[in-house]
Amino acid sequence: MRAALVGIDGTGKTTVARLLSTVPGVSVVHAIRAHDDPDSPEATRSLHLARASAAADLIGSSPLKVAVLYLQLCQYAPAERRATQRGAIVLADRHPLVDPLVYLPMFARIAGDPDPGDAVRRWWAEQGPETAREVRDWLEACSGGTDPWALGLDLLRLAAAPREELAQRLADMFSTAPPDVVVRLHLPVDEALRRTRSRRNGTELHEDARLLTGLAHAYDDVLDRLSGRVTVHRVDCVGRDATSVADEVAGLLGVDTQARAPVTGPARPSRVVEQHTAVTEPGAAVAH
């Protein structure tokens, strides 16, 4: 079974996924932040991509933000294939064929001037030389070029495609198929914002009440459309701790959390591991 945990930022997806990763038979893939699993072969590159994403937030650039999102999701397919060899249930923390259907249209709506001005130069400079080198190498491997702005604009234009066409393009890009089950974690926007702001020094480009409310409605729409082909569950997280939510998700997936091993170590690595991660199996490039 392939399942996905989705929901707006702050709903606890990564924490719940981490708890479920200790259950025998469950193999977790972090679709965007591969380094949330420190043992992932993509962890080092993923940390660099997270810094590039934070640089796009700082500059306030939708094209650069979605370009990095694409680069992050290009790591998903090989991770999913490895996960299928480890567990009967592959649980994705976000999914390349669900979350972009929600986020790409939103980033397209808030995109500003298509002329980059000095945004690209500032973005590279903000990353620092080591991260910029890793990101540039992965950008070329995944897209066939080194222009993040052009890649971002192509993705934003793709957001205007009919939903079915967009879904198929995403499947082709990221070499994966829709999950069998989607579990949406639900939390009111004000509580989700409180959580995200308490755990970070800064916020992401989309993390304000208006945009998160729009994203919550977009999840409703996307999952309604998927419900004819994918089993969709909604889990209310209000007033509940992560263990309680994880137990409910496990029940929906038909697994027993009583066999869960103790969770040890930090939830998120705080620095880049000092090793080079080889470029492997990038996704299909967006047509320019």
C-alpha positions in Angstrom: 0.0 0.0 0.0 1.2 3.5 -0.8 -0.2 6.2 1.5 0.3 9.9 1.9 0.0 12.4 4.8 -1.0 15.8 3.6 -2.3 19.1 5.1 -1.3 22.7 5.6 2.0 23.5 7.4 1.8 23.1 11.1 -0.6 20.1 11.2 2.1 17.7 12.4 2.7 15.6 9.3 6.4 15.1 9.8 6.0 14.3 13.5 3.3 11.8 12.8 5.3 10.3 10.0 8.3 10.0 12.3 6.3 8.1 14.9 4.9 5.8 12.3 8.4 5.1 10.9 9.1 3.1 14.0 6.2 0.7 13.3 7.2 -2.6 11.7 6.1 -2.8 8.1 5.8 1.0 7.6 8.5 2.8 5.5 8.3 6.6 5.5 9.4 8.9 2.7 9.7 12.6 3.3 8.8 14.0 -0.1 10.1 17.6 0.4 12.5 17.4 3.3 14.4 14.2 2.7 16.8 15.1 5.5 14.0 14.6 8.1 15.3 11.0 7.7 19.0 11.5 8.6 19.8 8.1 7.1 18.4 9.1 3.7 21.0 9.0 0.9 19.5 12.4 -0.2 19.9 14.0 3.2 22.9 16.2 2.5 21.5 17.5 -0.8 18.1 18.0 0.8 19.6 20.2 3.5 21.1 22.4 0.8 17.8 22.5 -1.0 16.1 23.6 2.2 18.5 26.5 2.5 17.8 27.4 -1.1 14.0 27.3 -0.3 14.6 29.6 2.7 16.6 32.0 0.5 13.6 32.2 -1.9 11.3 32.9 1.1 13.6 35.7 2.2 13.6 37.3 -1.2 9.9 36.7 -1.6 10.1 35.0 -5.0 7.4 32.6 -6.2 9.4 31.4 -9.3 12.5 30.6 -7.2 10.3 28.9 -4.5 8.6 26.6 -7.0 11.9 25.9 -8.8 13.3 24.6 -5.5 10.1 22.6 -4.8 10.6 20.9 -8.1 14.2 20.0 -7.2 13.1 18.7 -3.9 10.4 16.5 -5.4 12.9 15.1 -8.0 14.4 13.2 -5.1 11.1 11.3 -4.4 10.9 8.5 -6.9 14.2 6.8 -6.0 13.3 7.2 -2.3 9.9 5.6 -2.9 11.5 2.7 -4.7 13.8 2.0 -1.8 11.0 2.3 0.6 8.9 -0.4 -1.2 11.7 -2.8 -0.5 11.7 -2.1 3.3 8.0 -2.1 4.2 4.6 -3.3 3.1 3.2 0.2 3.6 5.0 3.2 2.1 3.9 6.4 3.9 4.8 9.7 2.2 5.1 12.9 4.2 3.5 15.0 1.4 3.3 13.6 -2.1 4.4 14.8 -5.5 1.0 14.2 -7.1 -1.1 15.8 -4.4 0.6 18.8 -2.8 1.7 20.5 -6.1 -2.0 20.5 -7.2 -2.6 22.6 -4.1 0.5 24.8 -4.0 1.4 25.5 -7.7 -1.8 27.5 -8.4 -1.3 29.5 -5.1 2.2 30.4 -6.0 1.1 31.4 -9.5 -1.5 33.7 -8.0 1.0 35.5 -5.8 3.8 35.7 -8.4 5.0 39.2 -9.2 6.9 40.6 -12.1 8.1 37.9 -14.5 11.3 40.0 -14.9 13.8 38.6 -12.3 15.7 41.9 -11.8 18.5 41.0 -9.4 16.4 38.3 -7.6 18.4 35.3 -9.0 21.8 36.9 -8.1 20.6 37.6 -4.6 19.2 34.1 -4.2 22.5 32.5 -5.2 24.4 34.8 -2.9 22.1 34.2 0.1 22.8 30.4 -0.1 26.5 30.6 0.3 29.1 28.9 -2.0 28.7 25.3 -0.9 24.9 25.2 -1.0 24.9 27.2 -4.3 27.3 24.6 -5.9 25.1 21.6 -4.7 21.9 23.3 -5.8 23.3 24.3 -9.2 24.5 20.7 -9.9 21.1 19.3 -9.0 19.3 22.0 -11.0 21.3 21.0 -14.1 20.8 17.3 -13.5 17.0 17.7 -13.1 16.2 20.4 -15.7 19.1 20.2 -18.2 19.9 23.9 -17.5 21.2 26.2 -14.8 18.4 28.9 -15.0 16.2 28.6 -11.9 14.0 31.5 -12.9 13.1 30.0 -16.3 12.3 26.7 -14.6 10.1 28.5 -12.0 8.2 30.4 -14.7 7.6 27.2 -16.6 6.1 25.6 -13.5 3.9 28.6 -12.7 2.6 28.5 -16.3 1.9 24.8 -15.9 -0.4 25.6 -12.9 -2.9 27.1 -15.4 -3.4 23.7 -17.1 -6.6 21.7 -16.6 -6.4 19.7 -13.4 -6.2 16.3 -15.2 -3.5 17.5 -17.5 -1.5 19.0 -14.6 -1.8 15.7 -12.7 -0.5 13.7 -15.6 2.4 16.2 -16.2 3.4 15.8 -12.5 3.3 12.0 -12.8 5.6 12.2 -15.8 7.9 14.7 -14.2 8.3 12.8 -10.9 8.1 9.2 -12.2 5.5 8.2 -9.7 1.8 7.3 -9.4 -1.0 8.5 -7.1 -1.0 7.0 -3.6 -3.7 4.4 -2.8 -4.7 6.3 0.4 -4.4 10.0 1.4 -4.8 11.0 5.0 -5.3 14.7 5.5 -4.4 16.1 8.9 -6.7 19.0 9.8 -6.1 21.9 12.1 -7.6 25.4 12.2 -5.3 27.9 10.4 -4.7 30.1 13.5 -3.4 27.0 15.4 -1.3 25.9 12.5 0.3 29.3 12.2 1.0 29.4 16.0 2.8 26.1 15.6 4.9 27.1 12.6 5.9 30.4 14.1 7.0 28.8 17.4 9.4 26.3 15.7 11.2 28.6 13.2 13.1 31.8 13.1 11.3 32.9 9.9 8.2 31.9 8.0 7.8 30.5 4.5 6.5 32.6 1.6 2.9 31.2 1.9 2.7 31.1 5.7 0.1 33.8 6.5 -3.5 33.4 7.5 -5.0 34.4 4.2 -2.8 32.1 2.1 -3.1 29.2 4.5 -6.8 29.5 4.5 -6.8 29.4 0.7 -4.5 26.3 0.8 -6.9 24.6 3.2 -9.8 25.1 0.8 -7.6 23.9 -2.1 -6.9 20.7 -0.2 -10.7 20.2 0.1 -11.1 20.7 -3.6 -8.2 18.5 -4.7 -9.1 15.6 -2.4 -12.7 15.8 -3.4 -11.6 15.3 -7.0 -9.3 12.5 -6.1 -11.8 10.7 -3.9 -13.2 8.7 -6.8 -9.9 7.1 -7.4 -8.1 7.3 -4.1 -9.3 6.5 -0.6 -9.3 9.8 1.4 -9.4 10.1 5.2 -9.6 13.3 7.3 -8.1 13.3 10.8 -9.0 16.2 13.2 -5.9 17.2 15.1 -7.4 19.8 17.4 -6.5 19.3 21.0 -4.6 16.1 20.4 -1.0 15.1 20.8 1.1 13.6 18.0 0.9 10.1 19.4 -2.9 10.1 19.5 -3.0 11.3 15.9 -0.4 8.7 14.8 -2.4 6.0 16.4 -5.5 7.0 14.4 -3.6 7.2 11.2 -2.1 3.8 11.9 -5.6 2.4 12.4 -6.7 3.8 9.1 -3.8 2.1 7.4 -4.4 -1.2 9.2 -1.2 -1.3 11.3 -0.6 -1.9 15.0 1.3 0.9 16.8 1.7 -1.3 19.9 4.8 -2.7 18.1 6.3 0.7 17.7 10.0 1.0 18.6 11.1 4.0 20.8 11.8 7.2 18.8 15.4 8.4 19.4 17.5 11.2 18.0 16.5 14.6 16.8 13.5 15.0 14.6 15.4 17.2 12.2 19.1 17.4 11.6 20.5 20.8 12.4 23.4 20.9 10.0 24.7 19.4 6.8 26.4 16.1 7.1 30.0 16.4 5.8 29.8 14.2 2.8 28.9 14.5 -0.9 25.7 12.9 -2.0 25.8 11.7 -5.6 23.2 12.9 -8.1 20.9 10.0 -8.8 17.8 9.6 -11.0 16.5 13.1 -11.4 13.0 13.7 -12.5 12.0 14.5 -16.1 12.8 18.2 -16.9 10.0 20.7 -17.5 9.8 21.6 -21.2 11.0 25.1 -21.8 
